[in-house]
Amino acid sequence: MSSRAVVHASLSSAARMPAGQRSEGTNVARAAALALDLGSLPEWDLSDLYSGIDSPDFRADLIRAEEECSAFSERYGGVIAEIAGGPDASTRLAEAVAAYEAIEDRLGRLMSFAGLVYSGDTTDERRQKFYGDTQERLTTASGHLLFFALEINRVDDGVMDAAMADGPLAHYRPWIEDLRREKPYQLDDRTEKLFLEKSVTGRSAWNRLFDGTIASLRFPLQGEMLTLEPTLNKLQDPDGAVRKEAAGALGDVFRANLRTFALITNTLAKDKEISDRWRGFKDVADDRHLSNRVEPEVVAALVDAVQAAYPRLSHRYYRLKAKWFGVDVLPYWDRNAPLPRVEQRTIPWAEARDMVLDAYGAFSPRMADIAKTFFDRRWIDAPTRPGKAPGAFAHPTVPSAHPYVLVNYQGKPRDVMTLAHELGHGVHQVLASHNGALMAPTPLTLAETASVFGEMLTFRRLLAATTDTVQRRAMLAAKVEDMINTVVRQIAFYLFERKVHLARAEGELTAEQINGLWMSVQAESFGPAISLDAGYEPFWAYIPHFIHSPFYVYAYAFGDCLVNSLYGVYANAEEGFVDRYFALLSAGGAKPYGELLAPFGLNASDPAFWQIGLNMIEGMIAELEAMEG
């Protein structure tokens, strides 16, 4: 985790009620009633990081981190080249990197705690101030560390190679080699420091504005004013009238706030263009590919393969789903609707927990044991509540601590899959933590591997235990929809981002122009069996990845296709798979993805590789068609 990553840490947020709207008391009552069906939902215990906002340990660590950053700069600033070319270079450089790593761990612990506290209730002004103040102080402190990576990259490659050849510095070779990839795009020390310090009032500030805006939205539905997460959940309601009303509420409220969302999008796209231009990136997504340690041509091959597969995947499936609903064309609010005439039930938390742990345990008891720790030690925050961040995530925090998982559990089958997904991330983060703060973080090329694999394990185990044909079809359809959402939809998101950033380079975009770009990629990816009725145009506005992590989204498609191939190897009962799988996860960011996939006989650089994963989705659709007789 670099100092730049630490101070830019940002978590999605939710919820402050605009003036003039009704009390949320009804929502609280509904949440309490739902809790009776779901059972006791855990809320995370952050005391393994710090005891609270007013923790003396937090204040002491913050001061200590500031002092350590300054002292590190005084000790090593301007002398890295001299150390590298002098006696005992390997030992002395390793000591410097180890000191830097220890500071990064402390910075990460502080920022992770502030971010997790903030995500738990973003409506609380005290938490907002705590998060903002922490980020500001750590940004300033991290400015003292920027020189280190820059000076390492100014050392002659031959000199550095000699220092890394053996001795203590060899341990840090993967991290140093990753730094070298960034060498062509690094600026001088003062400019890098300016970029860092301005981030607090630049990108980070706009990120917080987006979070706060999303948090404040309320959607009128069935006589109540709901926050975003429960409103989105209504798009999976068994009642079509409720789904339609929810879609209308979402579209109306998004449109009413488009001026703000368009301003945020325009500003961040321009901010990125300025940074890319100064650093020398040629394509709008090049910096993401670099940070992911993936070649642009590999991503291009993935995108081309998915786009070419639209007709045989999403178009084909939605045509089949429309037939199940007795129509030729489905309105967009029925795209993820549960199948008609299929019993829907609420899945209690305890049952969801057992489903995931049983599936993990059948694959590997070790995997289940790690996942079980998240439940036993309250590393999970599960309830949906006003003010809590929407969606779900697994935050790795730092190697000296442990990950935390946030979900908004509402008892739907998809919520079980989300739990399996985030716990997969958590297991991955636990296994990779031994690599230390610099090499534990996993590039996005492999970051979704354990999460999607965990979903697949859970799905396959539940499907194997289901003998009822109607329920089996419903489960298979839900999985296909999830895979389409992960592969087709995320590539459409990526193409939308490309269109927005390329168009923004020619001038500021109006909200309607952004709407038009959105509708073009959505229509192409969904196909003719989905009707994008008026109201869907502003649905781009709530997607947090566009704001927090530009071009992140292709990682989901990368991960899903990769896992489909990986699962195929596992399903063929290849000997030693589990050991090789744990070796892959345990590597964290210490090895490139190509080297980690080689033991499984997989090569993502081969354009034909992506067809393996896409063919698995197509095979499931064919199985659903066969059920029609």
For each residue, the residues with C-beta under 8 A, 3 or more apart:
1: 5 6 104 108 398 437 438 440 441
2: 5 6 104 149
3: 6 7 104 107 142 145 146 196
4: 7 8 142 146 196
5: 1 2 8 9 441
6: 1 2 3 9 104 107 108 111 138 142
7: 3 4 107 111 135 138 139 142 196 199 200 204
8: 4 5 199 203 204
9: 5 6 111 112 115 135
10: 115 204 207 208 211 548
11: 115 116 118 119 211 389 393 395
12: 119 211 214 389 390 391 393 544 548
13: 118 119 122 211 212 214 215 389
14: 122 123 214 215 227 228 229 386 387 388 389 390
15: 121 122 123 215 216 227 386 387 388
16: 122 123 212 215 216 387
17: 21 24 123 216 218 225 386
18: 21 216 218
19:
20:
21: 17 18 218 225
22: 26 224 225
23: 26
24: 17 27 28 225 386
25: 28 29
26: 22 23 29 30 224
27: 24 30 31 224 225 226 227 230 386
28: 24 25 31 32 386
29: 25 26 32 33
30: 26 27 33 34 224
31: 27 28 34 35 383 384 385
32: 28 29 35 36
33: 29 30 36 37
34: 30 31 37 38 346 410 411
35: 31 32 38 39 40 41 383
36: 32 33
37: 33 34 346 348 411
38: 34 35 41 346 348 349 409 410 411
39: 35 348 349 350
40: 35 349
41: 35 38 349 382 383 409
42: 349 375 378 380 381 382
43: 378 381 382 383
44: 116 120 378 379 380 381 404 405 406
45: 48 377 378 379
46: 49 50 113 116 117 404
47: 50 51 52
48: 45 377 401 402
49: 46 109 112 113 116 397 401
50: 46 47 55 57 58 61 113
51: 47 55 57 58
52: 47 55 58
53: 58 117 126 127 130
54: 58
55: 50 51 52 58 59
56: 59 60
57: 50 51 60 61
58: 50 51 52 53 54 55 61 62 110 113
59: 55 56 62 63
60: 56 57 63 64
61: 50 57 58 64 65 106 109 110
62: 58 59 65 66 110 134 137 138
63: 59 60 66 67
64: 60 61 67 68 106
65: 61 62 68 69 103 106 107 110 138 141
66: 62 63 69 70 137 140 141
67: 63 64 70 71
68: 64 65 71 72 102 103 106
69: 65 66 72 73 103 107 141 142 143 144 145
70: 66 67 73 74 141 144
71: 67 68 74 75
72: 68 69 75 76 99 100 103 144 145 148
73: 69 70 76 77 144 145 147
74: 70 71 77
75: 71 72
76: 72 73 79 80 83 96 147 148 151
77: 73 74 147 151
78: 147 151
79: 76 82 83
80: 76 83 84 93 96 148 151 152 154 155
81: 84 85 151 154 155
82: 79 85 86
83: 76 79 80 86 89 92 93 96
84: 80 81 89 93 155 159 160 163
85: 81 82 89 155 159
86: 82 83 89 92
87:
88: 91 92
89: 83 84 85 86 92 93 159 162 163 169
90: 93 94 163 164 165 166 167 168 169 170
91: 88 94 95 167 168 169
92: 83 86 88 89 95 96
93: 80 83 84 89 90 96 97 163 169
94: 90 91 97 98 167 168 169 171 172
95: 91 92 98 99 168
96: 76 80 83 92 93 99 100 148
97: 93 94 100 101 169 172 175 176 438
98: 94 95 101 102
99: 72 95 96 102 103
100: 72 96 97 103 104 145 148 438
101: 97 98 104 105 436 437 438
102: 68 98 99 105 106 437
103: 65 68 69 72 99 100 106 107 145
104: 1 2 3 6 100 101 107 108 145 437 438
105: 101 102 108 109 398 399 400 436 437
106: 61 64 65 68 102 103 109 110
107: 3 6 7 65 69 103 104 110 111 138 141 142
108: 1 6 104 105 111 112 397 398 437
109: 49 61 105 106 112 113 397 398 400 401
110: 58 61 62 65 106 107 113 114 134 138
111: 6 7 9 107 108 114 115 134 135 138
112: 9 49 108 109 115 116 395 397 398 401
113: 46 49 50 58 109 110 116 117 397
114: 110 111 117 118 130 131 134 135
115: 9 10 11 111 112 118 119 131 395
116: 11 44 46 49 112 113 119 120 395 397 404 406
117: 46 53 113 114 120 127 130 131
118: 11 13 114 115 121 122 127 128 130 131
119: 11 12 13 115 116 122 388 389 406
120: 44 116 117 127 381 387 388 389
121: 15 118 124 127 385 387 388
122: 13 14 15 16 118 119 127 128 211 212 215 387 388 389
123: 14 15 16 17 215 386 387
124: 121 127 128 387
125: 128 129
126: 53 129 130
127: 53 117 118 120 121 122 124 130 131
128: 118 122 124 125 131 132 212
129: 125 126 132 133
130: 53 114 117 118 126 127 133 134
131: 114 115 117 118 127 128 134 135
132: 128 129 135 136 208
133: 129 130 136 137
134: 62 110 111 114 130 131 137 138
135: 7 9 111 114 131 132 138 139 200 204
136: 132 133 139 140 200
137: 62 66 133 134 140 141
138: 6 7 62 65 107 110 111 134 135 141 142
139: 7 135 136 142 143 196 197 199 200 204
140: 66 136 137 143 197
141: 65 66 69 70 107 137 138 144 145
142: 3 4 6 7 69 107 138 139 145 146 196
143: 69 139 140 146 193 196 197
144: 69 70 72 73 141 147
145: 3 69 72 73 100 103 104 141 142 148
146: 3 4 142 143 149 150 189 192 193 196
147: 73 76 77 78 144 150 151 189
148: 72 76 80 96 100 145 151 152
149: 2 146 152 153 179 182 186
150: 146 147 153 154 186 188 189 192
151: 76 77 78 80 81 147 148 154 155
152: 80 148 149 155 160 176 179
153: 149 150 179 180 182 183 186
154: 80 81 150 151
155: 80 81 84 85 151 152 159 160
156: 159 160
157: 160 161 180
158: 161 162
159: 84 85 89 155 156 162 163
160: 84 152 155 156 157 163 164 176
161: 157 158 164 165
162: 89 158 159 165
163: 84 89 90 93 159 160 167 169
164: 90 160 161 169 170 172 173 176
165: 90 161 162 170
166: 90 170
167: 90 91 94 163 170
168: 90 91 94 95 171
169: 89 90 91 93 94 97 163 164 172 173 176
170: 90 164 165 166 167 173
171: 94 168
172: 94 97 164 169 175 176 438 439
173: 164 169 170 176 177
174: 177 178 439 589 590 591
175: 97 172 178 179 438 439 589
176: 97 152 160 164 169 172 173 179 180
177: 173 174 180 181
178: 174 175 181 182 293 589
179: 149 152 153 175 176 182 183
180: 153 157 176 177 183
181: 177 178 290 293
182: 149 153 178 179 185 186 290
183: 153 179 180 186
184: 280
185: 182 279 280 281 287 290
186: 149 150 153 182 183 192 279
187: 191 192 195 278 279
188: 150 191 192
189: 146 147 150 192 193
190: 193 194
191: 187 188 194 195 278
192: 146 150 186 187 188 189 195 196
193: 143 146 189 190 196 197
194: 190 191 197 198
195: 187 191 192 198 199 275
196: 3 4 7 139 142 143 146 192 193 199
197: 139 140 143 193 194 200
198: 194 195 201 202
199: 7 8 139 195 196 202 203 204
200: 7 135 136 139 197 204 205
201: 198 204 205
202: 198 199 205 206 271
203: 8 199 206 207 268 271
204: 7 8 10 135 139 199 200 201 207 208
205: 200 201 202 208 209
206: 202 203 209 210 264 267 268 271 547
207: 10 203 204 210 211 547 548
208: 10 132 204 205 211 212
209: 205 206 212 213 260 264
210: 206 207 213 214 261 264 544 547 548
211: 10 11 12 13 122 207 208 214 215 544
212: 13 16 122 128 208 209 215 216
213: 209 210 216 217 257 260 261 264
214: 12 13 14 210 211 217 228 390 542 544
215: 13 14 15 16 122 123 211 212 387
216: 15 16 17 18 212 213
217: 213 214 227 228 253 257
218: 17 18 21 225 226 227 253
219: 225 226 227 228 231 246 249 250 253
220: 224 225 249
221: 224 225 226 231 234 242 245 246 249
222: 242 245
223:
224: 22 26 27 30 220 221
225: 17 21 22 24 27 218 219 220 221
226: 27 218 219 221 230 231 234 249
227: 14 15 27 217 218 219 230 231 386 390
228: 14 214 217 219 231 232 390 542
229: 14 232 233 384 388 390 391 408
230: 27 226 227 233 234 384 410
231: 219 221 226 227 228 234 246 249 250
232: 228 229 235 246 250 390
233: 229 230 236 237 410 412
234: 221 226 230 231 237 242 243 245 246
235: 232 243 246 247 333 336 337
236: 233 243 336 337 338 412 414
237: 233 234 242 243 246 337
238: 337 338 344
239: 242 243
240: 243 244 334 337
241: 244 245
242: 221 222 234 237 239 245 246
243: 234 235 236 237 239 240 246 247 333 334 337
244: 240 241 247 248 331 333
245: 221 222 234 241 242 248 249
246: 219 221 231 232 234 235 237 242 243 249 250 333
247: 235 243 244 250 251 331 332 333 535 536
248: 244 245 251 252 535
249: 219 220 221 226 231 245 246 252 253
250: 219 231 232 246 247 253 254 539 542
251: 247 248 254 255 535 536 537 538 539
252: 248 249 255 256 535
253: 217 218 219 249 250 256 257
254: 250 251 257 258 261 538 539 541 542
255: 251 252 258 535 537 538
256: 252 253
257: 213 217 253 254 260 261 541
258: 254 255 261 262 511 515 538 541
259: 262 263 511
260: 209 213 257 263 264
261: 210 213 254 257 258 264 265 511 538 541
262: 258 259 265 266 509 510 511 514
263: 259 260 266 267
264: 206 209 210 213 260 261 267 268 547
265: 261 262 268 269 500 509 514 546 547
266: 262 263 269 270 504 508 509
267: 206 263 264 270 271
268: 203 206 264 265 271 272 547 550
269: 265 266 272 273 500 501 504
270: 266 267 273 274 504 508
271: 202 203 206 267 268 274 275
272: 268 269 275 276 284 501 550
273: 269 270 276 277 284 501 504 505
274: 270 271 277 278
275: 195 271 272 278 279 287
276: 272 273 279 280 281 284 286 287
277: 273 274 280 281
278: 187 191 274 275
279: 185 186 187 275 276 287
280: 184 185 276 277
281: 185 276 277 284 286 287 290
282: 286
283: 286 296
284: 272 273 276 281 497 498 501 502 505 551
285: 288 289 296 299 494 497 498 550 551
286: 276 281 282 283 289 290 296
287: 185 275 276 279 281 290 291
288: 285 291 292 444 550 551 552
289: 285 286 292 294 295 296 299
290: 181 182 185 281 286 287 293
291: 287 288 443 444
292: 288 289 443 444 445 555
293: 178 181 290 443 445 589 592 593
294: 289 298 299 443 444 445 558 593
295: 289 298 299 605
296: 283 285 286 289 299 300
297: 300 301
298: 294 295 301 302 604 605
299: 285 289 294 295 296 302 303 554 558
300: 296 297 303 304
301: 297 298 304 305 607 610
302: 298 299 305 306 491 554 557 558 561 610
303: 299 300 306 307 491 494 495 554
304: 300 301 307 308 607
305: 301 302 308 309 607 610 611 614
306: 302 303 309 310 487 488 491 557 610 614
307: 303 304 310 491 495 524
308: 304 305
309: 305 306 312 313 488 614 618
310: 306 307 313 314 315 488 524 525 527
311: 315 316 527
312: 309 315 316 618 621
313: 309 310 316 317 484 487 488 614 617 618 621
314: 310 317 318 484 488 525 526 527
315: 310 311 312 318 319 526 527 528 529
316: 311 312 313 319 320 618 621
317: 313 314 320 321 480 481 484 621 624
318: 314 315 321 322 330 335 526 527 529 530
319: 315 316 322 323 527 528 529
320: 316 317 323 324 621 624 625 628
321: 317 318 324 325 330 339 477 529
322: 318 319 325 327 328 329 330 529
323: 319 320 326 628
324: 320 321 339 340
325: 321 322 330 334 337 340
326: 323
327: 322 330
328: 322 529
329: 322 528 529 530 531
330: 318 321 322 325 327 334 335 529 530 531
331: 244 247 334 530 531 533
332: 247 335 526 530 531 532 533 536
333: 235 243 244 246 247 337
334: 240 243 325 330 331 337
335: 318 330 332 481 526 530
336: 235 236 481 485
337: 235 236 237 238 240 243 325 333 334
338: 236 238 342 344 474
339: 321 324 342 473 474 477
340: 324 325
341: 470
342: 338 339 470 471 473 474
343: 471
344: 238 338
345:
346: 34 37 38 411 412
347: 351 352 355 411 412 413 415 416
348: 37 38 39 351 352 411
349: 38 39 40 41 42 352 353 382 409 411
350: 39 353 354
351: 347 348 354 355
352: 347 348 349 355 356 409 411 415 416 419
353: 349 350 356 357 375 419
354: 350 351 357 358
355: 347 351 352 358 359 416 420 458 461 462
356: 352 353 359 360 371 416 419 420 423 454 458
357: 353 354 360 361 368 371 372 375
358: 354 355 361 362 368 461
359: 355 356 362 363 420 454 457 458 460 461 462
360: 356 357 363 364 367 368 371 423 427 454 457 458
361: 357 358 364 365 367 368
362: 358 359 457 461
363: 359 360 367 457 578
364: 360 361 367 368 578 582
365: 361 368 369
366: 369 370 582
367: 360 361 363 364 370 371 427
368: 357 358 360 361 364 365 371 372
369: 365 366 372 373
370: 366 367 373 374 426 427 430 431
371: 356 357 360 367 368 374 375 423 426 427
372: 357 368 369 375 376
373: 369 370 376 377 379 430
374: 370 371 377 379 380 403 405 423 426
375: 42 353 357 371 372 379 380
376: 372 373
377: 45 48 373 374
378: 42 43 44 45
379: 44 45 373 374 375 402 403 404 405 426
380: 42 44 374 375 404 405 406 407
381: 42 43 44 120 388 404 405 406 407
382: 41 42 43 349 407 408 409
383: 31 35 41 43 388 408 409
384: 31 229 230 388 408 409 410
385: 31 121 388
386: 14 15 17 24 27 28 123 227
387: 14 15 16 120 121 122 123 124 215
388: 14 15 119 120 121 122 229 381 383 384 385 406 408
389: 11 12 13 14 119 120 122 393 406
390: 12 14 214 227 228 229 232 408
391: 12 229 408 544
392: 405 406 407 408 418 421 422
393: 11 12 389 405 406 422 425
394: 403 404 405 406 422 423 425 426 429 451
395: 11 112 115 116 403 404 405 406
396: 403 429 433 440 441
397: 49 108 109 112 113 116 401 402 403 404
398: 1 105 108 109 112 401 437
399: 105 433 434 435 436 437 440
400: 105 109 437
401: 48 49 109 112 397 398
402: 48 379 397 429 430 433
403: 374 379 394 395 396 397 425 426 429 430
404: 44 46 116 379 380 381 394 395 397
405: 44 374 379 380 381 392 393 394 395 422 423 425 426
406: 44 116 119 380 381 388 389 392 393 394 395 422
407: 380 381 382 392 415 418 419 422
408: 229 382 383 384 388 390 391 392 415
409: 38 41 349 352 382 383 384 415 419
410: 34 38 230 233 384 415
411: 34 37 38 346 347 348 349 352 415
412: 233 236 346 347 415 416
413: 347 416 417 475 478
414: 236 417 418 478 482
415: 347 352 407 408 409 410 411 412 418 419
416: 347 352 355 356 412 413 419 420 458
417: 413 414 420 421 455 458 459 482
418: 392 407 414 415 421 422
419: 352 353 356 407 409 415 416 422 423
420: 355 356 359 416 417 423 424 454 455 457 458 459
421: 392 417 418 424 425 451 452 454 455
422: 392 393 394 405 406 407 418 419 425 426 451
423: 356 360 371 374 394 405 419 420 426 427 454
424: 420 421 427 428 450 451 452 453 454 455
425: 393 394 403 405 421 422 428 429 447 450 451
426: 370 371 374 379 394 403 405 422 423 429 430
427: 360 367 370 371 423 424 430 431 450 454 585
428: 424 425 431 432 442 447 449 450 451 585
429: 394 396 402 403 425 426 432 433 440
430: 370 373 402 403 426 427 433
431: 370 427 428 434 582 585 586 588
432: 428 429 435 440 441 442 585 586 587 588 589
433: 396 399 402 429 430 440 588
434: 399 431 440 586
435: 399 432 438 439 440 587 588 589 590
436: 101 105 399 439 440
437: 1 101 102 104 105 108 398 399 400 440
438: 1 97 100 101 104 172 175 435
439: 172 174 175 435 436 588 589 590
440: 1 396 399 429 432 433 434 435 436 437 588 589
441: 1 5 396 432 588 589
442: 428 432 446 447 588 589
443: 291 292 293 294 446 447 589 593
444: 288 291 292 294 447 448 552 555 558
445: 292 293 294 555 558 593 604
446: 442 443 449 559 562 584 593 596
447: 425 428 442 443 444 451 555 559
448: 444 451 452 555 556 558 559 560 562 563
449: 428 446 452 453 559 562 563 566 584 585
450: 424 425 427 428 453 454 585
451: 394 421 422 424 425 428 447 448 454 455 559
452: 421 424 448 449 455 456 486 556 559 560 562 563
453: 424 449 450 456 457 563 566 567 581
454: 356 359 360 420 421 423 424 427 450 451 457 458
455: 417 420 421 424 451 452 458 459 482
456: 452 453 459 460 563 564 567
457: 359 360 362 363 420 453 454 460 461
458: 355 356 359 360 416 417 420 454 455 461 462
459: 417 420 455 456 462 463 475 479
460: 359 456 457 463 464
461: 355 358 359 362 457 458 464 465
462: 355 359 458 459 465 466 475
463: 459 460 466 472 475 476 479
464: 460 461
465: 461 462
466: 462 463 471 472 475
467: 472
468: 471 472
469: 472 473 627
470: 341 342 473 474
471: 342 343 466 468 474 475
472: 463 466 467 468 469 475 476
473: 339 342 469 470 476 477 624 627
474: 338 339 342 470 471 477 478
475: 413 459 462 463 466 471 472 478 479
476: 463 472 473 479 480 620 623 624
477: 321 339 473 474 480 481 624
478: 413 414 474 475 481 482
479: 459 463 475 476 482 483 620
480: 317 476 477 483 484 617 620 621 624
481: 317 335 336 477 478 484 485
482: 414 417 455 478 479 485 486
483: 479 480 486 487 560 617 620
484: 313 314 317 480 481 487 488 489 617
485: 336 481 482 488 489 490
486: 452 482 483 489 490 556 557 559 560
487: 306 313 483 484 490 491 556 557 560 561 613 614 617
488: 306 309 310 313 314 484 485 491 492 525 557
489: 484 485 486 492 493 525
490: 485 486 487 493 494 553 554 556 557
491: 302 303 306 307 487 488 494 495 525 553 554 557
492: 488 489 495 496 521 522 524 525
493: 489 490 496 497 521 543 545 546 553
494: 285 303 490 491 497 498 551 553 554 557
495: 303 307 491 492 498 499 521
496: 492 493 499 500 517 518 521 522 540
497: 284 285 493 494 500 501 546 550 551 553
498: 284 285 494 495 501 502 551
499: 495 496 502 503 517 520 521
500: 265 269 496 497 503 504 509 514 517 546
501: 269 272 273 284 497 498 504 505 550
502: 284 498 499 505 506
503: 499 500 506 509 513 517
504: 266 269 270 273 500 501 507 508 509
505: 273 284 501 502
506: 502 503
507: 504
508: 266 270 504
509: 262 265 266 500 503 504 513 514
510: 262 513 514
511: 258 259 261 262 514 515 538
512: 515 516 537
513: 503 509 510 516 517
514: 262 265 500 509 510 511 517 518 540
515: 258 511 512 518 519 537 538 540
516: 512 513 519 520 537
517: 496 499 500 503 513 514 520 521
518: 496 514 515 521 522 537 538 539 540
519: 515 516 522 523 532 536 537
520: 499 516 517 523 524
521: 492 493 495 496 499 517 518 524 525
522: 492 496 518 519 525 526 532 536
523: 519 520 526 532
524: 307 310 492 520 521 527
525: 310 314 488 489 491 492 521 522
526: 314 315 318 332 335 522 523 529 530 532
527: 310 311 314 315 318 319 524 530
528: 315 319 329
529: 315 318 319 321 322 328 329 330 526
530: 318 329 330 331 332 335 526 527
531: 329 330 331 332
532: 332 519 522 523 526 536
533: 331 332 536
534: 537
535: 247 248 251 252 255
536: 247 251 332 519 522 532 533 539
537: 251 255 512 515 516 518 519 534
538: 251 254 255 258 261 511 515 518 541
539: 250 251 254 518 536 542
540: 496 514 515 518 543 546
541: 254 257 258 261 538
542: 214 228 250 254 539
543: 493 540 546 547
544: 12 210 211 214 391 547 548
545: 493 548 549 550 552 553
546: 265 493 497 500 540 543 550
547: 206 207 210 264 265 268 543 544
548: 10 12 207 210 544 545 552
549: 545 552
550: 268 272 285 288 497 501 545 546
551: 284 285 288 494 497 498 554
552: 288 444 545 548 549 555
553: 490 491 493 494 497 545 556 557
554: 299 302 303 490 491 494 551 557 558
555: 292 444 445 447 448 552 558 559
556: 448 452 486 487 490 553 559 560
557: 302 306 486 487 488 490 491 494 553 554 560 561
558: 294 299 302 444 445 448 554 555 561 562 604
559: 446 447 448 449 451 452 486 555 556 562 563
560: 448 452 483 486 487 556 557 563 564 613
561: 302 487 557 558 564 565 609 610 612 613 614
562: 446 448 449 452 558 559 565 566 597 602 604 613
563: 448 449 452 453 456 559 560 566 567 613
564: 456 560 561 567 568 612 613 614 616 617
565: 561 562 568 569 600 602 609 612 613
566: 449 453 562 563 569 570 581 600 602
567: 453 456 563 564 570 571 616
568: 564 565 571 572 612 616
569: 565 566 572 574 577 600 601 602
570: 566 567 573 574 577 581
571: 567 568
572: 568 569
573: 570 577
574: 569 570 577
575:
576: 579 580
577: 569 570 573 574 580 581 600
578: 363 364 581 582
579: 576 582 583
580: 576 577 583 584 599 600
581: 453 566 570 577 578 584 585
582: 364 366 431 578 579 585 586
583: 579 580 586 587 596 599
584: 446 449 580 581 587 596 597 599
585: 427 428 431 432 449 450 581 582
586: 431 432 434 582 583
587: 432 435 583 584 590 591 596
588: 431 432 433 435 439 440 441 442
589: 174 175 178 293 432 435 439 440 441 442 443
590: 174 435 439 587
591: 174 587 595 596
592: 293 595 596
593: 293 294 443 445 446 596 597 604
594: 597 598 603 604 605
595: 591 592 598
596: 446 583 584 587 591 592 593 599
597: 562 584 593 594 600 602 603 604
598: 594 595 601 602 603
599: 580 583 584 596
600: 565 566 569 577 580 597
601: 569 598
602: 562 565 566 569 597 598 609
603: 594 597 598 606 609
604: 298 445 558 562 593 594 597 609 610
605: 295 298 594 609
606: 603 609
607: 301 304 305 610
608: 611 612
609: 561 565 602 603 604 605 606 612 613
610: 301 302 305 306 561 604 607 613 614
611: 305 608 614 615
612: 561 564 565 568 608 609 615 616
613: 487 560 561 562 563 564 565 609 610 616 617
614: 305 306 309 313 487 561 564 610 611 617 618
615: 611 612 618 619
616: 564 567 568 612 613 619 620
617: 313 480 483 484 487 564 613 614 620 621
618: 309 312 313 316 614 615 621 622
619: 615 616 622 623
620: 476 479 480 483 616 617 623 624
621: 312 313 316 317 320 480 617 618 624 625
622: 618 619 625 626
623: 476 619 620 626 627
624: 317 320 473 476 477 480 620 621 627 628
625: 320 621 622 628
626: 622 623 629
627: 469 473 623 624
628: 320 323 624 625
629: 626
